[in-house]
């Protein structure tokens, strides 16, 4: 199953962005996790069918009402563990 590693940069910590990502992923049926990084970015590992990952990426690039995603880097992971749910770490 396709797995993407995404890094959101901008105003994404302390503004409910991880919860927004978790809620969006849960609604779309995406598995994986989201967590804050030491450099102020947010890391997202998302596992789902390609069309769901595309939709997910477009939604989170918009951010929530308080977050401002200035850059979203996306990497396709060739090998990744299988996730059973989506969690905030």
Secondary structure, DSSP 8 states (H G I E B T S, - for coil): --EEEEEEEEE-SSSSHHHHHHHHHHHHT-EEEEEE-TTS-EEEEEES-HHHHHHHHHHHHH--SS-EEEEEEEEEESS----SSEEE-
